[in-house]
């Protein structure tokens, strides 16, 4: 029995790191497309997630995958799962 089954299905989210100034915390922006109800045009909407990065390995511009976790602070309830793509220098 894996951790995922014991604790339920946790959502995985892919986004871009936009901030890493805090200790053990990164700010991840997730962009999604939403269809306008009247005009049918797709609009970009974004959400900001504060995510726990234990080793401070993610840098600004990295594409990362985060996963839901228990609340770690007032605003932080996700943690870094893996870095998908490093930022180009």
N, C-alpha and C positions, 0 to 999 in steps of 0.2 A: 504494500500500500504506500503510495507516494504522498508527499506533502500536499500536492495539489488536490488529491482526493479527500484527504483528511480535513483540509481547511476550506474546501469548496473551490469553485472555479474563479480564479483571480484574473482580472482583465489585464491584457498586455497592450501597451500603447507605444506607438513609434512617433518620435518627434525630434526636434532640433534643439540643442543646448544654446540658450541665449544669455546665460549668466552663470558664473561659478565663483563669485566673490565671497560667498559665505563658506564657513568651514563645514566640510562633510555634506554640503547641500549644493545641488545644481538646479537651475531654473530651466524647464523644458517647455517649449512652445509646440503645440500640436495644432496643425492646420487641417480643416476639413471643408468639404464642399457641401453646401446646403442649397436645395432647389427653392427658388422664390415661389410662394404659393400662387400668386396671381400671374406673374409674367413668365415663369418657367425657366428663368435664367439662373445659372449656378453662381452662388456668391461664396467667397472665402470667409470662413469664420475661424477664429483661433481661440485656444484655451491655454492657460498657463498652469503648469504643475510644478510644485517644489518637490524635489525628489532627493532621497538619501543616497549619497555617494561616499561610501565608507573610506575608500583609498584615495579620494580626490583625483581620479584618473581621467574623468571627462573634461574636455576643454570646450570653449565657445566655438560653435560651428560643427561640432560632432553630431552625427545622426545616431540616436540612442533608442534602446527599447527599455521601457520602464514597466513595472508591475505593481498592482495594488498591494498594499500591506496594511498592517494595523497602524493607527495614528501614532506617529513618532513625535509630533509636536502640534502646536495649534494649527499650522497651515500645511504640514508635511505628512502625507499618508501614502506615498509611493516610494519605491526604491529602484535604483539602477539595476537592470538585469544584465545588459551587455551593451557594448559599443558596436554598432553596426558598421559605421564608416567614420574614419578620422577626418578632421577638417583639413582642407588643402592649405599649405602654408603660403 
